[in-house]
Every structure is written in C-alpha cells, then in structure tokens.
Amino acid sequence: MNIFVGNLNKKTTAHHLFQLFLQFGKVISARIVMDSETGHSTGCAYIEMDNNAGTAAIRNLNDRIFMNSYMEVNEVTIAW
C-alpha cells in the first residue's frame, strides 16, 4: 500500500517517518518529497507498507500531531 503524508513539519526526515510508521508494521520505504530548486522539504512524503499495516497506520495517524504539525495521512489512489 502506498500512503501519502501531508502537512509535515519541514524538519521531518524519512527516518522520523520510518520510526513513526514502524509501530504499525513493516515499512518498505519512506521518502520525503524535496523541492528541486531549494533542496528543502515540501512538507509531503510517501510511505510504502503492506496493506494491513498501512490501513492501521492511516486509521491511527491521520490528523495526529507529529513534530508540531497535524499530519494528513491517506492511501494513494490512482483514478483512471
């Protein structure tokens, strides 16, 4: 399952997110989206987990405060 995480504190790292999501199951990857011009975080990230762990993470972390920001945590869906 691919998970979008938005409204992150700009100081949040992939390691921070890996550790946060690990409590719900195996984290396959955690990637912060960086601005190509400034090299700074855009405040968004993508997490990859198995479906059961991802569902639990979304249910428990959406709208939760992490590093002084309310996170937006949703499953990535592709509309065709």
N, CA, C and O atoms as a GROMACS GRO file, in nm:
protein
  320
    1MET      N    1   0.085  -0.118   0.000
    1MET     CA    2   0.000   0.000   0.000
    1MET      C    3   0.089   0.123   0.000
    1MET      O    4   0.187   0.130   0.074
    2ASN      N    5   0.054   0.220  -0.083
    2ASN     CA    6   0.124   0.348  -0.086
    2ASN      C    7   0.042   0.450  -0.008
    2ASN      O    8  -0.079   0.460  -0.025
    3ILE      N    9   0.111   0.525   0.077
    3ILE     CA   10   0.046   0.620   0.166
    3ILE      C   11   0.106   0.758   0.143
    3ILE      O   12   0.228   0.774   0.136
    4PHE      N   13   0.019   0.857   0.131
    4PHE     CA   14   0.060   0.997   0.121
    4PHE      C   15   0.053   1.059   0.260
    4PHE      O   16  -0.045   1.041   0.332
    5VAL      N   17   0.156   1.132   0.296
    5VAL     CA   18   0.158   1.205   0.424
    5VAL      C   19   0.182   1.351   0.391
    5VAL      O   20   0.284   1.386   0.332
    6GLY      N   21   0.088   1.436   0.429
    6GLY     CA   22   0.100   1.579   0.400
    6GLY      C   23   0.099   1.661   0.527
    6GLY      O   24   0.074   1.611   0.636
    7ASN      N   25   0.127   1.789   0.510
    7ASN     CA   26   0.131   1.888   0.617
    7ASN      C   27   0.236   1.852   0.723
    7ASN      O   28   0.213   1.869   0.843
    8LEU      N   29   0.349   1.803   0.677
    8LEU     CA   30   0.457   1.769   0.770
    8LEU      C   31   0.538   1.891   0.808
    8LEU      O   32   0.550   1.987   0.731
    9ASN      N   33   0.593   1.888   0.927
    9ASN     CA   34   0.691   1.986   0.969
    9ASN      C   35   0.808   1.977   0.871
    9ASN      O   36   0.850   1.866   0.836
   10LYS      N   37   0.860   2.089   0.828
   10LYS     CA   38   0.968   2.090   0.727
   10LYS      C   39   1.096   2.024   0.778
   10LYS      O   40   1.184   1.991   0.698
   11LYS      N   41   1.108   2.003   0.908
   11LYS     CA   42   1.227   1.939   0.964
   11LYS      C   43   1.212   1.787   0.977
   11LYS      O   44   1.305   1.718   1.019
   12THR      N   45   1.095   1.734   0.940
   12THR     CA   46   1.072   1.590   0.946
   12THR      C   47   1.159   1.520   0.844
   12THR      O   48   1.169   1.563   0.729
   13THR      N   49   1.223   1.411   0.886
   13THR     CA   50   1.307   1.333   0.795
   13THR      C   51   1.240   1.199   0.763
   13THR      O   52   1.143   1.160   0.828
   14ALA      N   53   1.293   1.131   0.664
   14ALA     CA   54   1.243   0.998   0.629
   14ALA      C   55   1.262   0.903   0.748
   14ALA      O   56   1.179   0.816   0.772
   15HIS      N   57   1.370   0.920   0.822
   15HIS     CA   58   1.395   0.836   0.939
   15HIS      C   59   1.286   0.858   1.045
   15HIS      O   60   1.238   0.762   1.105
   16HIS      N   61   1.249   0.983   1.069
   16HIS     CA   62   1.141   1.012   1.164
   16HIS      C   63   1.014   0.937   1.125
   16HIS      O   64   0.950   0.872   1.209
   17LEU      N   65   0.978   0.946   0.996
   17LEU     CA   66   0.855   0.880   0.949
   17LEU      C   67   0.867   0.729   0.955
   17LEU      O   68   0.771   0.661   0.992
   18PHE      N   69   0.983   0.677   0.919
   18PHE     CA   70   1.005   0.532   0.925
   18PHE      C   71   0.977   0.482   1.066
   18PHE      O   72   0.907   0.383   1.084
   19GLN      N   73   1.033   0.550   1.165
   19GLN     CA   74   1.015   0.510   1.305
   19GLN      C   75   0.869   0.525   1.349
   19GLN      O   76   0.818   0.440   1.421
   20LEU      N   77   0.801   0.631   1.306
   20LEU     CA   78   0.662   0.654   1.342
   20LEU      C   79   0.572   0.544   1.286
   20LEU      O   80   0.488   0.490   1.358
   21PHE      N   81   0.588   0.511   1.159
   21PHE     CA   82   0.501   0.414   1.092
   21PHE      C   83   0.538   0.270   1.130
   21PHE      O   84   0.454   0.180   1.118
   22LEU      N   85   0.658   0.246   1.174
   22LEU     CA   86   0.705   0.112   1.210
   22LEU      C   87   0.620   0.049   1.320
   22LEU      O   88   0.610  -0.074   1.328
   23GLN      N   89   0.560   0.130   1.406
   23GLN     CA   90   0.479   0.076   1.515
   23GLN      C   91   0.355   0.001   1.463
   23GLN      O   92   0.292  -0.073   1.538
   24PHE      N   93   0.320   0.022   1.335
   24PHE     CA   94   0.202  -0.044   1.278
   24PHE      C   95   0.237  -0.162   1.189
   24PHE      O   96   0.147  -0.234   1.144
   25GLY      N   97   0.364  -0.184   1.163
   25GLY     CA   98   0.408  -0.297   1.082
   25GLY      C   99   0.529  -0.260   0.998
   25GLY      O  100   0.586  -0.152   1.011
   26LYS      N  101   0.566  -0.353   0.911
   26LYS     CA  102   0.685  -0.335   0.828
   26LYS      C  103   0.671  -0.217   0.734
   26LYS      O  104   0.573  -0.206   0.660
   27VAL      N  105   0.770  -0.128   0.737
   27VAL     CA  106   0.777  -0.014   0.646
   27VAL      C  107   0.874  -0.053   0.534
   27VAL      O  108   0.991  -0.081   0.558
   28ILE      N  109   0.823  -0.053   0.412
   28ILE     CA  110   0.906  -0.089   0.296
   28ILE      C  111   0.992   0.030   0.254
   28ILE      O  112   1.110   0.014   0.224
   29SER      N  113   0.932   0.148   0.253
   29SER     CA  114   1.008   0.268   0.220
   29SER      C  115   0.940   0.391   0.278
   29SER      O  116   0.819   0.393   0.302
   30ALA      N  117   1.020   0.493   0.301
   30ALA     CA  118   0.972   0.624   0.348
   30ALA      C  119   1.053   0.728   0.272
   30ALA      O  120   1.176   0.729   0.278
   31ARG      N  121   0.982   0.817   0.201
   31ARG     CA  122   1.050   0.916   0.117
   31ARG      C  123   0.988   1.054   0.134
   31ARG      O  124   0.867   1.070   0.115
   32ILE      N  125   1.069   1.150   0.170
   32ILE     CA  126   1.026   1.290   0.181
   32ILE      C  127   1.035   1.351   0.041
   32ILE      O  128   1.132   1.329  -0.030
   33VAL      N  129   0.935   1.428   0.002
   33VAL     CA  130   0.937   1.498  -0.126
   33VAL      C  131   1.014   1.628  -0.107
   33VAL      O  132   0.980   1.710  -0.022
   34MET      N  133   1.118   1.645  -0.188
   34MET     CA  134   1.203   1.763  -0.178
   34MET      C  135   1.180   1.857  -0.295
   34MET      O  136   1.155   1.812  -0.407
   35ASP      N  137   1.187   1.985  -0.270
   35ASP     CA  138   1.178   2.086  -0.375
   35ASP      C  139   1.308   2.082  -0.456
   35ASP      O  140   1.416   2.095  -0.399
   36SER      N  141   1.297   2.065  -0.586
   36SER     CA  142   1.417   2.050  -0.668
   36SER      C  143   1.500   2.179  -0.677
   36SER      O  144   1.621   2.173  -0.701
   37GLU      N  145   1.438   2.293  -0.659
   37GLU     CA  146   1.513   2.418  -0.668
   37GLU      C  147   1.582   2.456  -0.537
   37GLU      O  148   1.695   2.502  -0.538
   38THR      N  149   1.513   2.435  -0.425
   38THR     CA  150   1.569   2.478  -0.296
   38THR      C  151   1.637   2.364  -0.221
   38THR      O  152   1.723   2.388  -0.136
   39GLY      N  153   1.599   2.240  -0.253
   39GLY     CA  154   1.653   2.126  -0.180
   39GLY      C  155   1.589   2.106  -0.044
   39GLY      O  156   1.633   2.020   0.033
   40HIS      N  157   1.484   2.184  -0.014
   40HIS     CA  158   1.415   2.173   0.113
   40HIS      C  159   1.290   2.086   0.100
   40HIS      O  160   1.238   2.066  -0.009
   41SER      N  161   1.244   2.035   0.212
   41SER     CA  162   1.123   1.954   0.215
   41SER      C  163   1.002   2.034   0.170
   41SER      O  164   0.990   2.153   0.200
   42THR      N  165   0.912   1.967   0.097
   42THR     CA  166   0.786   2.030   0.059
   42THR      C  167   0.679   2.009   0.166
   42THR      O  168   0.569   2.063   0.155
   43GLY      N  169   0.711   1.931   0.269
   43GLY     CA  170   0.614   1.901   0.374
   43GLY      C  171   0.527   1.781   0.341
   43GLY      O  172   0.424   1.757   0.405
   44CYS      N  173   0.568   1.705   0.239
   44CYS     CA  174   0.494   1.586   0.197
   44CYS      C  175   0.588   1.466   0.193
   44CYS      O  176   0.710   1.480   0.179
   45ALA      N  177   0.528   1.347   0.205
   45ALA     CA  178   0.608   1.225   0.199
   45ALA      C  179   0.523   1.111   0.146
   45ALA      O  180   0.400   1.119   0.142
   46TYR      N  181   0.591   1.005   0.106
   46TYR     CA  182   0.525   0.881   0.065
   46TYR      C  183   0.584   0.767   0.146
   46TYR      O  184   0.706   0.755   0.161
   47ILE      N  185   0.496   0.683   0.198
   47ILE     CA  186   0.533   0.566   0.277
   47ILE      C  187   0.479   0.444   0.204
   47ILE      O  188   0.367   0.448   0.152
   48GLU      N  189   0.556   0.338   0.199
   48GLU     CA  190   0.508   0.212   0.143
   48GLU      C  191   0.509   0.106   0.252
   48GLU      O  192   0.611   0.084   0.317
   49MET      N  193   0.394   0.041   0.272
   49MET     CA  194   0.377  -0.063   0.373
   49MET      C  195   0.287  -0.172   0.315
   49MET      O  196   0.226  -0.153   0.210
   50ASP      N  197   0.278  -0.288   0.384
   50ASP     CA  198   0.180  -0.386   0.339
   50ASP      C  199   0.040  -0.334   0.373
   50ASP      O  200   0.026  -0.242   0.453
   51ASN      N  201  -0.062  -0.394   0.312
   51ASN     CA  202  -0.199  -0.340   0.323
   51ASN      C  203  -0.252  -0.333   0.466
   51ASN      O  204  -0.308  -0.231   0.505
   52ASN      N  205  -0.235  -0.439   0.544
   52ASN     CA  206  -0.289  -0.439   0.681
   52ASN      C  207  -0.221  -0.334   0.767
   52ASN      O  208  -0.288  -0.260   0.840
   53ALA      N  209  -0.089  -0.327   0.759
   53ALA     CA  210  -0.014  -0.229   0.837
   53ALA      C  211  -0.048  -0.087   0.792
   53ALA      O  212  -0.062   0.003   0.874
   54GLY      N  213  -0.060  -0.068   0.661
   54GLY     CA  214  -0.092   0.063   0.606
   54GLY      C  215  -0.228   0.111   0.650
   54GLY      O  216  -0.246   0.228   0.684
   55THR      N  217  -0.325   0.021   0.648
   55THR     CA  218  -0.461   0.057   0.692
   55THR      C  219  -0.461   0.100   0.838
   55THR      O  220  -0.524   0.200   0.874
   56ALA      N  221  -0.389   0.026   0.922
   56ALA     CA  222  -0.380   0.061   1.064
   56ALA      C  223  -0.310   0.195   1.083
   56ALA      O  224  -0.351   0.276   1.166
   57ALA      N  225  -0.204   0.218   1.007
   57ALA     CA  226  -0.130   0.344   1.019
   57ALA      C  227  -0.218   0.462   0.979
   57ALA      O  228  -0.219   0.564   1.048
   58ILE      N  229  -0.291   0.450   0.869
   58ILE     CA  230  -0.379   0.558   0.825
   58ILE      C  231  -0.485   0.586   0.930
   58ILE      O  232  -0.509   0.702   0.965
   59ARG      N  233  -0.547   0.482   0.980
   59ARG     CA  234  -0.654   0.497   1.079
   59ARG      C  235  -0.603   0.567   1.206
   59ARG      O  236  -0.674   0.647   1.266
   60ASN      N  237  -0.481   0.536   1.246
   60ASN     CA  238  -0.429   0.589   1.372
   60ASN      C  239  -0.351   0.720   1.360
   60ASN      O  240  -0.337   0.793   1.459
   61LEU      N  241  -0.299   0.752   1.242
   61LEU     CA  242  -0.212   0.868   1.230
   61LEU      C  243  -0.275   0.988   1.160
   61LEU      O  244  -0.225   1.100   1.174
   62ASN      N  245  -0.382   0.968   1.084
   62ASN     CA  246  -0.444   1.081   1.015
   62ASN      C  247  -0.494   1.183   1.118
   62ASN      O  248  -0.559   1.148   1.216
   63ASP      N  249  -0.463   1.308   1.094
   63ASP     CA  250  -0.499   1.421   1.182
   63ASP      C  251  -0.431   1.416   1.318
   63ASP      O  252  -0.478   1.480   1.413
   64ARG      N  253  -0.323   1.342   1.329
   64ARG     CA  254  -0.246   1.336   1.454
   64ARG      C  255  -0.133   1.440   1.448
   64ARG      O  256  -0.075   1.465   1.343
   65ILE      N  257  -0.104   1.498   1.563
   65ILE     CA  258   0.007   1.594   1.570
   65ILE      C  259   0.138   1.515   1.574
   65ILE      O  260   0.156   1.426   1.657
   66PHE      N  261   0.230   1.551   1.484
   66PHE     CA  262   0.364   1.493   1.482
   66PHE      C  263   0.462   1.607   1.454
   66PHE      O  264   0.450   1.676   1.352
   67MET      N  265   0.555   1.627   1.542
   67MET     CA  266   0.654   1.734   1.532
   67MET      C  267   0.583   1.870   1.514
   67MET      O  268   0.622   1.951   1.430
   68ASN      N  269   0.479   1.892   1.594
   68ASN     CA  270   0.404   2.018   1.600
   68ASN      C  271   0.322   2.051   1.475
   68ASN      O  272   0.289   2.167   1.452
   69SER      N  273   0.288   1.950   1.396
   69SER     CA  274   0.201   1.971   1.279
   69SER      C  275   0.099   1.858   1.273
   69SER      O  276   0.130   1.742   1.300
   70TYR      N  277  -0.025   1.893   1.236
   70TYR     CA  278  -0.128   1.792   1.214
   70TYR      C  279  -0.102   1.726   1.079
   70TYR      O  280  -0.108   1.792   0.976
   71MET      N  281  -0.074   1.597   1.081
   71MET     CA  282  -0.046   1.524   0.957
   71MET      C  283  -0.175   1.488   0.885
   71MET      O  284  -0.278   1.463   0.947
   72GLU      N  285  -0.167   1.487   0.754
   72GLU     CA  286  -0.272   1.434   0.667
   72GLU      C  287  -0.218   1.301   0.616
   72GLU      O  288  -0.116   1.298   0.547
   73VAL      N  289  -0.285   1.190   0.648
   73VAL     CA  290  -0.236   1.057   0.610
   73VAL      C  291  -0.348   0.984   0.535
   73VAL      O  292  -0.454   0.956   0.591
   74ASN      N  293  -0.321   0.954   0.408
   74ASN     CA  294  -0.422   0.890   0.323
   74ASN      C  295  -0.359   0.788   0.231
   74ASN      O  296  -0.240   0.796   0.198
   75GLU      N  297  -0.439   0.690   0.189
   75GLU     CA  298  -0.394   0.595   0.089
   75GLU      C  299  -0.384   0.667  -0.045
   75GLU      O  300  -0.470   0.747  -0.081
   76VAL      N  301  -0.279   0.636  -0.118
   76VAL     CA  302  -0.264   0.691  -0.252
   76VAL      C  303  -0.355   0.611  -0.344
   76VAL      O  304  -0.344   0.489  -0.353
   77THR      N  305  -0.445   0.681  -0.411
   77THR     CA  306  -0.534   0.616  -0.507
   77THR      C  307  -0.511   0.679  -0.643
   77THR      O  308  -0.493   0.800  -0.654
   78ILE      N  309  -0.513   0.597  -0.744
   78ILE     CA  310  -0.495   0.645  -0.880
   78ILE      C  311  -0.627   0.635  -0.953
   78ILE      O  312  -0.684   0.526  -0.965
   79ALA      N  313  -0.675   0.746  -1.002
   79ALA     CA  314  -0.801   0.748  -1.077
   79ALA      C  315  -0.770   0.741  -1.226
   79ALA      O  316  -0.692   0.822  -1.276
   80TRP      N  317  -0.827   0.649  -1.294
   80TRP     CA  318  -0.803   0.634  -1.439
   80TRP      C  319  -0.914   0.694  -1.516
   80TRP      O  320  -0.911   0.691  -1.640
   0.00000   0.00000   0.00000
